[in-house]
Amino acid sequence: MVVAGLASNVPGVALGMAISEALLFFGLLLPASRLLPAKALPVSVDG
């Protein structure tokens, strides 16, 4: 029963890890994009 509970919990844990990694990534990316000139970024900011 414990194994089944853990197995059913894996998608939620993976999703939580992906969200936290994305938040960490954007948390590092956004301050860097403010410090760097816009031309240094590979992605256009003007949309």
C-alpha positions as CSV (number, residue, x, y, z in Angstrom):
1,M,0.0,0.0,0.0
2,V,2.9,2.4,0.8
3,V,4.5,1.6,-2.6
4,A,1.2,2.3,-4.4
5,G,0.8,5.6,-2.5
6,L,4.3,6.7,-3.5
7,A,3.8,5.7,-7.1
8,S,0.6,7.7,-7.3
9,N,2.4,10.6,-5.7
10,V,5.3,10.7,-8.2
11,P,3.5,13.0,-10.8
12,G,2.7,15.5,-8.1
13,V,6.3,15.5,-6.8
14,A,7.7,15.8,-10.4
15,L,5.3,18.7,-11.1
16,G,6.3,20.4,-7.9
17,M,10.0,20.0,-8.7
18,A,9.4,21.3,-12.2
19,I,7.6,24.3,-10.9
20,S,10.2,25.1,-8.3
21,E,13.0,24.7,-10.9
22,A,11.1,27.0,-13.3
23,L,10.6,29.6,-10.5
24,L,14.3,29.4,-9.6
25,F,15.3,29.7,-13.2
26,F,13.1,32.8,-13.8
27,G,14.2,34.2,-10.5
28,L,17.7,34.1,-11.7
29,L,16.9,35.1,-15.3
30,L,14.8,38.2,-14.6
31,P,17.3,40.1,-12.5
32,A,20.0,39.2,-15.0
33,S,17.8,40.5,-17.9
34,R,17.4,43.7,-16.0
35,L,21.2,44.1,-15.5
36,L,22.2,43.0,-19.1
37,P,21.4,45.1,-22.1
38,A,18.4,43.7,-24.1
39,K,20.6,43.0,-27.1
40,A,22.6,40.5,-25.1
41,L,19.6,38.3,-24.6
42,P,18.8,35.6,-27.2
43,V,15.1,36.1,-26.7
44,S,13.5,39.4,-27.8
45,V,11.9,41.2,-24.9
46,D,9.5,43.4,-27.0
47,G,7.4,40.4,-27.9
